[in-house]
């Protein structure tokens, strides 16, 4: 079976079945991590549930070969599946691994080609089967997106994903070069308006949050409750620990 980054995004992650035959939800997939030296997926970045719906817990790395992807979830299978234990077993350094989605893509000659939109990987060994590129909302609407075979992908060079020069000759799936001018103008206008609205909304929300925080901080009740929550958080974090092996 072939897996895609977009299909894997937000899939819930569950533990192995316990003696009662049930599984514990451990979090959800937020990204796929690739080897630093070759186009092969080596793990999943898993976001764990917040504590008391307030305190953020660290994301953890799950080894690709210790996870089984089903239709609606990812199931952890086996020991040495998480973090340092998995890295030691696999002989890799998580700190050097790369999240490809959203990464810049360029040709061997240095021509910027866009960003990684999606990737197709092999379920069995994580090998890259194909790469999807995007040039942004306006460009995608106007002339489509580009999908390239794995044989044209060289890999990560420390700054971008490098692909062979032949990629520049691949026609986008939009096939709309003849009408690109008008489509691009319309798409750019929509994208600009959407971006402006989103930025303004974010600024308003941030201002409201800061104001509310300042008011709450002056309250003695808030201070006492904050101390209580911190105590509860420390207790729960210590008890919860990592999903399986370690962080």
C-alpha positions as CSV (number, residue, x, y, z in Angstrom):
1,X,0.0,0.0,0.0
2,X,1.1,3.5,-0.7
3,X,0.9,6.3,1.9
4,X,0.6,10.0,1.4
5,X,1.6,12.8,3.7
6,X,-1.8,14.4,3.4
7,X,-3.7,11.2,4.2
8,X,-1.5,10.5,7.2
9,X,-1.9,14.1,8.6
10,X,-3.9,14.1,11.9
11,X,-4.4,10.3,12.0
12,X,-4.9,9.1,15.6
13,X,-2.1,7.0,17.1
14,X,-3.0,4.0,19.4
15,X,-1.0,1.7,21.5
16,X,-0.9,-2.1,21.2
17,X,-3.8,-3.9,22.8
18,X,-3.6,-4.5,26.5
19,X,-4.7,-7.6,28.3
20,X,-8.3,-6.5,28.2
21,X,-8.0,-6.2,24.4
22,X,-8.3,-2.4,24.3
23,X,-6.0,0.3,22.9
24,X,-4.9,3.6,24.5
25,X,-4.9,6.7,22.3
26,X,-1.5,8.2,22.4
27,X,-1.9,11.2,20.1
28,X,-2.0,12.0,16.4
29,X,0.4,12.2,13.5
30,X,1.4,15.8,12.7
31,X,4.2,15.1,10.2
32,X,6.4,12.5,8.6
33,X,10.1,12.6,9.2
34,X,12.7,11.6,6.5
35,X,16.2,10.4,6.6
36,X,18.8,13.2,6.3
37,X,20.8,11.4,3.6
38,X,18.2,9.7,1.4
39,X,14.6,10.0,0.4
40,X,13.2,7.5,2.9
41,X,10.7,8.1,5.7
42,X,12.0,7.0,9.0
43,X,9.4,8.1,11.5
44,X,6.3,10.0,12.5
45,X,6.1,13.1,14.6
46,X,3.3,12.5,17.1
47,X,1.5,15.2,19.0
48,X,0.2,14.1,22.4
49,X,-3.0,15.3,24.1
50,X,-2.6,18.5,26.2
51,X,-2.8,18.0,29.9
52,X,-6.0,19.4,31.4
53,X,-6.6,20.8,27.9
54,X,-4.2,23.6,28.8
55,X,-0.6,22.5,29.1
56,X,1.2,21.5,25.9
57,X,3.2,18.3,26.0
58,X,6.2,17.7,23.8
59,X,5.7,16.0,20.5
60,X,7.5,12.6,20.2
61,X,9.0,10.6,17.4
62,X,7.6,7.2,16.5
63,X,9.7,4.9,14.3
64,X,8.2,4.2,10.9
65,X,8.9,0.5,11.1
66,X,7.1,0.2,14.5
67,X,3.8,1.7,13.2
68,X,1.0,0.0,11.2
69,X,-1.2,2.3,9.2
70,X,-4.9,1.3,9.1
71,X,-7.8,3.0,7.4
72,X,-8.6,5.3,10.3
73,X,-5.6,5.1,12.6
74,X,-2.0,4.3,13.2
75,X,-1.2,1.4,15.6
76,X,2.1,1.1,17.5
77,X,3.7,-2.3,17.2
78,X,6.7,-3.5,19.2
79,X,9.3,-2.2,21.6
80,X,12.0,0.5,21.0
81,X,9.4,2.4,19.0
82,X,9.8,5.8,20.4
83,X,12.4,8.6,20.6
84,X,15.9,7.7,21.7
85,X,15.3,3.9,21.9
86,X,14.1,3.9,18.3
87,X,17.0,6.1,17.1
88,X,19.6,3.8,18.8
89,X,18.0,0.7,17.3
90,X,17.8,2.3,13.8
91,X,21.2,3.9,14.0
92,X,19.9,7.3,13.1
93,X,20.0,10.8,14.6
94,X,16.5,12.4,15.1
95,X,18.1,15.8,15.3
96,X,19.3,15.4,11.7
97,X,16.1,14.0,10.3
98,X,14.0,16.2,8.1
99,X,10.3,17.1,7.8
100,X,9.8,17.4,4.0
101,X,6.3,18.9,3.9
102,X,6.5,22.6,3.2
103,X,10.3,22.4,2.4
104,X,11.7,24.4,-0.5
105,X,12.4,22.5,-3.7
106,X,15.0,23.4,-6.2
107,X,16.7,21.9,-9.3
108,X,20.3,20.7,-9.4
109,X,21.1,24.0,-11.1
110,X,19.6,26.0,-8.3
111,X,16.3,26.9,-9.9
112,X,13.5,27.4,-7.2
113,X,10.6,25.2,-8.1
114,X,8.3,25.7,-5.2
115,X,7.6,23.7,-2.0
116,X,6.7,20.1,-1.0
117,X,2.9,19.8,-1.1
118,X,2.7,16.1,-0.6
119,X,4.7,12.9,-1.0
120,X,3.9,9.2,-1.7
121,X,5.8,6.7,0.4
122,X,5.9,2.9,0.5
123,X,4.1,1.4,3.5
124,X,6.7,-1.4,3.9
125,X,10.0,0.5,3.9
126,X,9.2,4.2,3.7
127,X,10.8,4.6,0.3
128,X,9.7,7.7,-1.6
129,X,7.5,6.9,-4.6
130,X,6.6,10.4,-5.7
131,X,6.7,14.0,-4.7
132,X,4.0,16.7,-5.1
133,X,5.1,20.4,-5.5
134,X,3.2,23.6,-5.0
135,X,4.0,27.2,-5.9
136,X,1.4,28.7,-3.6
137,X,-2.4,29.2,-3.8
138,X,-2.5,31.7,-6.7
139,X,-0.1,29.7,-8.9
140,X,-1.8,26.4,-8.2
141,X,-5.2,27.7,-9.2
142,X,-3.7,29.3,-12.3
143,X,-1.5,26.6,-13.7
144,X,-2.0,23.6,-11.4
145,X,0.4,21.6,-9.3
146,X,3.3,19.4,-10.3
147,X,3.8,15.7,-9.4
148,X,7.1,14.1,-10.0
149,X,8.4,10.5,-9.8
150,X,10.8,9.5,-7.1
151,X,13.6,8.7,-9.6
152,X,13.9,12.5,-10.2
153,X,14.3,13.3,-6.5
154,X,17.9,13.4,-5.3
155,X,17.1,14.3,-1.6
156,X,17.9,16.9,1.1
157,X,21.0,19.0,0.7
158,X,20.9,20.8,4.0
159,X,18.8,23.7,2.7
160,X,16.2,22.3,0.2
161,X,14.9,19.2,-1.5
162,X,17.0,18.8,-4.7
163,X,15.4,17.3,-7.9
164,X,16.9,16.6,-11.2
165,X,16.8,19.1,-14.1
166,X,14.2,17.0,-16.0
167,X,11.5,18.1,-13.5
168,X,11.5,21.5,-15.2
169,X,10.1,19.9,-18.3
170,X,7.2,18.2,-16.6
171,X,3.9,20.0,-17.4
172,X,1.7,20.8,-14.4
173,X,-1.5,18.9,-13.9
174,X,-3.5,22.1,-14.4
175,X,-2.6,22.3,-18.1
176,X,-3.8,25.9,-18.1
177,X,-0.9,27.9,-19.4
178,X,-3.0,29.5,-22.1
179,X,-5.3,31.1,-19.5
180,X,-2.8,31.5,-16.8
181,X,-2.8,35.3,-16.9
182,X,-6.5,35.9,-16.1
183,X,-6.7,32.9,-13.7
184,X,-3.6,34.1,-11.8
185,X,-5.0,37.6,-11.4
186,X,-8.3,36.3,-10.0
187,X,-6.5,33.8,-7.7
188,X,-4.0,36.4,-6.5
189,X,-6.9,38.8,-5.7
190,X,-8.7,36.1,-3.7
191,X,-5.5,34.9,-2.0
192,X,-4.6,38.5,-1.0
193,X,-8.1,39.2,0.5
194,X,-8.0,35.9,2.4
195,X,-4.6,36.6,3.7
196,X,-5.5,40.1,4.8
197,X,-8.6,38.9,6.6
198,X,-6.7,36.1,8.3
199,X,-3.9,38.5,9.5
200,X,-6.4,41.0,10.8
201,X,-8.4,38.2,12.6
202,X,-5.2,36.9,14.2
203,X,-4.2,40.4,15.4
204,X,-7.6,41.0,16.9
205,X,-7.6,37.6,18.6
206,X,-4.1,38.2,20.0
207,X,-5.0,41.6,21.3
208,X,-8.1,40.2,23.0
209,X,-6.1,37.3,24.6
210,X,-3.5,39.7,25.9
211,X,-6.1,42.0,27.4
212,X,-7.9,39.2,29.1
213,X,-4.7,37.8,30.4
214,X,-3.7,41.1,32.0
215,X,-7.1,41.4,33.7
216,X,-7.0,37.8,35.0
217,X,-3.4,38.2,36.2
218,X,-4.4,40.9,38.6
219,X,-6.9,38.7,40.4
220,X,-5.9,37.0,43.6
221,X,-8.3,34.2,42.8
222,X,-6.6,33.8,39.4
223,X,-3.1,33.6,41.1
224,X,-4.2,31.0,43.5
225,X,-5.9,28.9,40.8
226,X,-2.8,29.2,38.7
227,X,-0.7,27.7,41.5
228,X,-3.2,24.9,41.8
229,X,-3.1,24.1,38.1
230,X,0.7,24.1,38.1
231,X,0.8,21.6,40.9
232,X,-1.7,19.4,39.1
233,X,0.2,19.7,35.9
234,X,3.5,18.7,37.4
235,X,1.8,15.7,39.1
236,X,0.1,14.5,35.9
237,X,3.1,15.1,33.6
238,X,5.3,13.0,36.0
239,X,2.8,10.2,36.1
240,X,2.0,10.2,32.4
241,X,5.6,10.0,31.2
242,X,6.4,9.2,27.6
243,X,4.1,6.9,25.4
244,X,6.3,3.8,25.7
245,X,10.1,3.8,25.7
246,X,11.3,7.3,26.3
247,X,11.2,10.8,24.8
